[in-house]
Structures are given as structure tokens and as C-alpha cells.
Amino acid sequence: MTVNRVAILTAGGFAPCLSAAIGGLIERYTDLTPDTEILIYQYGYYGLLRGDSYLVNEEARAKAGVLQRYGGSPIGNSRVKLTNAADLVRRGLVEAGQDPLAVAAERLRADGVDVLHTIGGDDTNTTAADLAAYLREHDYGLTVVGLPKTIDNDVVPIKQSLGAWTAAEQTSLFAQNIIGEHRSNPRMLIIHEVMGRNCGWLTAAAATEYRRWLGEQEWNPALGLTKERWDIHGVYIPELELDLDAESARLRAVMDRIGNVNVFLSEGAGIETIVHEMEVSGQEVLRDPFGHVKLDTINPGSWYAREFAERMGALKTMVQKSGYFSRSARANERDLLLIRSMTDLAVDCALAGVSGVIGHDEGHGDTLRAIEFERIKGGKAFDVNKPWFQDLLDGIGQPH
């Protein structure tokens, strides 16, 4: 297949892979088909609708590898759902009566794009699927190849999303400093709120990484520096039922014995209860264009801090969120290897005219392949029966 021009966009929230993935795609095209033009749409689908784009020049191609050293996305992100016309009209991205899919398709046609690479999570790639289907129906042969980005690691049926390993490592690093606050006050409760709307993988993986670090440290109990005070005492994720009273009683015993309690909390844990309480009390629950509750306006950590503190007699509580710290980090070596394998295959598939989302397909023996768009969806639950997670709960004495 002859590919004259490809386009790249990143969308959704950040993850520690976006910059490196952009660089990887550019390097692969430069190696295989150096005459293929590469067009960048700034700020994801927002830029696509607005026609905000530029071509990658020779200098940018020559230095594409530099992007591996940085987090974030140099080309910009946004949250745009092409099938939510009302939201896009409100934001001034399309006019009333226009079909956003038609606007996006016409922009791609006018720009002469043969291949569109989307780097994002389930929302980004399901939006790409909507766009690809529309283009097929209107006889425009565009190949769309997505890359799976989410620190939640919750895209069905992809085994490992780009950036998630790095996010777990960085979340642990954040905790290594924050938990140092545990002696800043008597009976101190620290809640480390971790990103994870529907899936507890990141919280579980970060807690495991933190306790690995903990096990490598030297202690001085005679001066009050003890492993138990620095340890995690509770890990709460959406996939596990939380008996607030029972857990509070268990943690109160920990507080009575050592003077502090440290908790890792997935932001999606028990969110239905919190949202219900807000709606009953007449508070507005804000949602994004995809219909998701805006968790940063809900503050689950603060809600749990109030509930736990009263029950365990904490004299001071501190809630710290590691999300932006972890999701904007540069990719670690493990993720860089995964990114390289996926960007290489993404370009190979694009040149062969094969659409889909690149990932290790759990429905096909974990084979790295272009997964059909119609099989992509979000909200994959974390398997709490994983032996490493069971070991984590046993290690902190949490019933399961």
C-alpha cells in the first residue's frame, strides 16, 4: 500500500508514553518510508476539527528520539467525543446541525491523510473506531491504527497499556516522600489517592512497588524509624467490597499501636456511594463529554479521610494525590521497550493497510497484533485473584 501522508494525534489524559510513542512512530516511518509526510494534529480531535496541524520537518525527524526523554505530549491533548455533537457545538468546535464525524472526515480528506495514528485510551480509540466506520461508509479508504495509552491499564482486551508500568513506579516514588509525613502529628492518617476510575490495577501495582522498595531499606527502631510506621496499612480498589466499619476497627488498632496509618486508595473505590450522597444532598455531579464523573471534583480521598478519621480517632489527616505526578513522567526502560515494539508494529500495519489498536491481545494468546476496533472497550476490571495482589494483602494484614 502506498502511504503518502500519515497523521498523528494524542488524546485523553496524559500517560508516561505519549512523547516516546510519537517519537517512535516518526523514527519508524523515517527508517522505512522517509518520503512519507507526517502531519501532526495539535490537541487531539480538537485540533482535527479545527484544522490545527503542521507537517513534521527534517529537523524534527532527525531529533525525534529526543522525545523518549520526556513525559507529557509535545503535540497536545484534549477530551473530545466526535459523537457528542451537543458538547462540540457548545465548545464552538462545530456548528449547530453539523455532524462532527463528517467535519473530521472532511478535514482528513482535505488534508490528504492516508493513515491516522491515534494514541490514547479506550475513549480515544473507540472515537477512532467511530471515525473509521464513518469513513468506510462514505468510501474514504483511511487506515486508522491506534496505540493504547492509559495508566489504569484497563483496556479490553489489551494485556498491558503503554505507560502503566511507569505510572506505578512513579506513584510509588511519590508515596516514598509523602509517607514520610507520618510523624508530623500524633495519630496521623495519610491517604494516598491514586488514579483509577474503574480499575484498581495502578493502585495495586504501585502499592506492590512501594513495598518492594520498603523491603530494601534499613531501619533504626531505637530512634523510632520503623518499617511498620512506613508501611501501607490498607489498599482499597473498586473491585473489592469495603466494609468501612470493619476496616476502621482494624486500622484503629494499628493507629493505637504505632501512632499512624497509611492508606493507598484508588479514586474509583466506592465512588457510587459518594456520588449518590452528593445527588441526594442536591450537589451537582460534573461529568466529562464521555459521561464520566469528573473525579477531581468529587475528591474521594477527602470523603474517605473524613469517614476513617472519625472512626479511628485520627487527630490529623492528610490526603495527597499522585495522579498528575505519575501520569506526566517520562517512560521508564520497561515501557520504552513496550512502546518501541508497539510503534514498530503500528507502522508496519499502517503500511499494509491494516486498521486496529496495537496490543497484546488477551483473546489471542497475548499475541501482539492489531486488535479490531469493535473489540476495544474500557473499564477492564483488575483481577484481584492475581497471586502478587493476594501476597500484598496478606503482607499488610488486610482481610480478603
N, C-alpha and C positions, 0 to 999 in steps of 0.2 A: 504494500500500500504506500502510495506517495503522500508524504505529510509535508506540506509547505509551511504551515503555521500552527503552532500549538499555543494554548493559553493556560495560565496557572492562576489559581486563586486560593486563598486560605480563608476559612470562615469559622464562626462559633467562638468559643472561649479559647484562650491560649493553652498550649501544652509544650513540653520541652522537646519539640521535634520539628516545629514548623520551619524555622530558619534553615535547619540542616536538610530537611526534605526538599525545600525549594532549591537549595544549592545542589543537592544530589540529582534532581531532575535536570537542571541546567547542565551539569557536568556530563551526564549520560547522553543527552542529546548532542552536546558538543563533540563527544567522542564518536558517536555512531553516525549522526547526520548533521554535520556542522552547518550545512546550508539551511536547515530548518529554522524558521524565525520563531522566537519565543515572545509571546505577548503577556504582560502582567496586568491583571485587573486588580486595582487597588481596593482594599477594604471589602474583598469577597464579592458576594452577589450585589451588594450596594454599589460597588464600582462597575459591575457588569451592567446594571440597569442604567446607570448614569453615563456609561461610556468613558469612565475614568481609567485610562490604560496607558501603557507605554511599552515600547519594544526593548528587549534586553540587548544592549550593545556589546561590542567586542571586549571592552574593558570589564564590563560586568561578568561576562562569560569567563574571562581569564582569572578573575578573582572570586568565582562562585564558591570555592572551597572555604573561603573565609567565613561563610555563613554557618559552618559547623561549630564555630567557637562561640556562638551567641544563642540566647533564648529569644522569646518573642517572635514576631513576624515582621520582617522589614517591609513587607508589601501591604500589611494592614488587614485587620479582620472586622467583621460585623456580624450581627444576627439578623438575617433576612430570610423569610419564608416566602418563596415565589408563589405559593398557592393561597397566601393570606392577603388578598387584594385590598381589603379594607385597611389593614395596617399600613400597607405600602402607599395607599392614597393619602392616609393621614400623615405619613412621613415625607410626602412630596416626591416619592420615587417613581410613581406612575400617576397618570391622570385618571379621574373617575371614568369608569366604563372600559378602561384598558385591561387586557389580560396580561398580567405580569410575565407569564411564561412566553407569550407572544413577543413582548417587548425584549425579553432576554434573548429569545431565539433570533429575533431580527438583528439584534446587536451582534451576535456571534456570526450571523450570515454576512452582515455588512463588513465585519472585521476580517472575514475570510478565514475563520478558525476551523481547522480540520479535527483537532483534538483538544478537549478541555480536561485539565487535571484539577480536581478538587481535593484539597487537604483539609479534612475536618472530621467531626464525629458523625453520629447517626443522623442528626438533623441535616447537616451539610450534605451528606451522601444520599439521603432519601430525597432531598431537594434536587440534587443532581439527577436522580432517577426520574423524578417528575419532568425535569427539563429534557432528559434524553428521550423519554416516551413521547413528549410533545413533538420533538424534532423528527422522530421516526414517523409519526402520524402525518407530518407535513412535508415528508420527502426531503428532509435535510439530513444527509448522512454524516452526522457528527459522532466521533468516538469519545466517550466520556470514561476516564479512568480515575477513580478516587483512591485516596490513601487514608487509612483510619487513624484519626487523632483523637484521643481522649484520655485524660489522666484517670478517669473512673474505670477504664478497662472493661466497658460494659456493652460492647457492640456485638450483636448476634450476627453471624456465627464465628466471629474472629477470636482466635485464642489470645493474642496479645496485641493491644493497640500501641501505636507509637507514642513514646513519651511517658508511659505509665511507670516503667521501671525507674526512670529518673525522678519522677514526681514522688515516688515512695522514698527514695533515698534522700531527697531534699526535705520532705516532710519530717523524716527522722532527724535530719540536721537541725531543722527549726526547733524541734522538741528538745534537743540536747541543750539548747540555750534557755528556752522558756521554762523547762522543768527546774532549772537552777534557781528559780524564784520560790521554790517550795519552803524555804526557811525565812522568807521575808515577813512572815507574820505567823503567830500561833494559829493552829488549826486551819491550815491553808488548803483550799480546794482549787486545783488548777484543771481547767477543761480545755483541752486542745481540740478545737473544731477543725475537722478535715473535710475537704470537698468529697462529694459522693451523694448525688441526688437519690438514686435508686439502688446503688450498688456499693457494698462495703469493702470491695477489694482494696482500694487505696488505703483505707484506714487499717485494715488487717495487715497489708504488706508493709506499711510504714511502721506499725507497732512491732512487727517482727524484726524489721531492720533496726529499730531503736533498741530492742532487747538484745540483738546481736552485738551492737556497739556497747551496750551496758555490760555484757559478759566479758568484754575485753579490758575493762577499766580496773584500776587499783583503788582500794578504799582505805579509809582511816577511821574506823568506828570510834576509837577513843576520843576523837575530836568531833564526832557527830556526822562524819562523812560516811554514809552507809548506802549500800546498794538498794536496800529496801525503800529508803526515802526517795531515791531517784527512779525507782521502778514505776511501771504502769500498773494501776490497780483495777482499772475497768476499761473494757473495749466494747463500744456499742455501735452496732451497724444496722441497716434497715432489715436485713434478713433474719435477725434474731429478735424474738419477743423480749421485751424488757419489763420485768416486774419491778417497778420503781421502789416500792416499799421494801421488798426483799433485798434488792441491791443496795439500797440506802442503809439498811441494817448491817449488811456485810461490810460496806465501806466505812460505816461509823466505827466499827470495831477496829478497822485499820487506822482510822484517824485517832482513836483513843490510844492506840499502841505506839504509833510513830510520830503523830502530830501533823500529818499531811496526807492528802490523797491526790493522785494524778490520773486523769481520765483522757482516753482517746475517744472522740465522738464523731461519727460520720454525720454530716449535716442533714442527711435524709432520714436518720433514725427517729422514728416516731413522729414524722412530720405531719401525718394525717391528724394526729391528736392536737397538735399545735394549731394547724390551720382551722380545724373545727372549733377550737376555743376562740380563735380570733373572729371567725364568722359569726358565732353565737353572740359575741360581745359587740358586734356591729363594726368591727375593724375591717378596712379594705385589705384584700389579699391581692397583691400585684402579681401579674403574670407577663411572661415574655411573648413574642409573636408566635412561638410554638405552643403556647398554652401552659408552659411550665411555671410553677410558682417561683417567683424571684426570691431564692433562699437568702440572699444577702439582706433582704428587707424583713425577713422573718426572724433571723438571729436565733436559731435553735440552741446554740451554746448558752446563750443568756437564759433561755427558758429552763434548760436543764440545770444551770447553775443555781437558779432560784429554788427549784424543786429539791435538788440534792442538798443544798446548803441548809435549808430549814430542817430536813430530816436527819442530817448527820451532825448538826451543831457546828458548822464551819463558821469561823469568825471573819474570814475574808475569802472572797472568791475572785478568780481571775480567769477570763475567757480570752483565748488567743486563737486567731485563725491563720492557718499556714497556707491557704489556697493560692493567693497571689504570689507568695514567696516561691512556692514549689512549681507552679504552672509556667512561670516565666523564666525558669532556669535553662541553661544550656544543656543539651543532651549529653548523658554520660556515655562511656565507651560501649556499654552493653546496648544501649538504644541506638548509638551510631551504627553499630553493625546491623541491627534490625532495619534501620532506616535505609542503609545502603542496599540491602537485599531487596527491599520493597520498591525503592525508586528505580533500581535497575529493571526489575520485572515490570513496573508500571510503564516504562518507556518501551520495553520490548512488546508489551501488549498493545500499546498505542500504535506502534509502527505496524503491527499485524492486524489492526482494526478490531481488537477485542476489548469490549467495554466491561466494566465491573469495578469492584472495590478490591484492592490488593490486600491479602491477608492469609494467615494460616487458617484454613477452613476446617472447623471442628466437625463439619458434616462430611468431610472427605479426608479423614485420617490426618488432620492437621497439615495438609499439603498447602504450600504457598502457591496461590493462584488468584486469578481474577474472579472474585465471587459475584454472582449475579445480583444486580441491584435489588430485585424483588425479595431477596432473602435477607437483606440488611435491615436491621431494626435495633433500637436502643433498649436500655433497661435490662440487659442480661444480669441476672442475679448472681451474686458471688456464692460459690459452693462452700457452705460452712463446714462441710464434712472433709475438706482438704486436711490431710494429716498435719501439715505445718500450722494450720489455724487451730486445730484441736490442741496441738502442743502449746501454742501461745496461750490459750485459755487456761489450760492446766497449769502453766508456769506462773500465771498471775493469780491462780486460785479462784477463777470465775466459773460458776456453775454453767453447764451447757448440756 
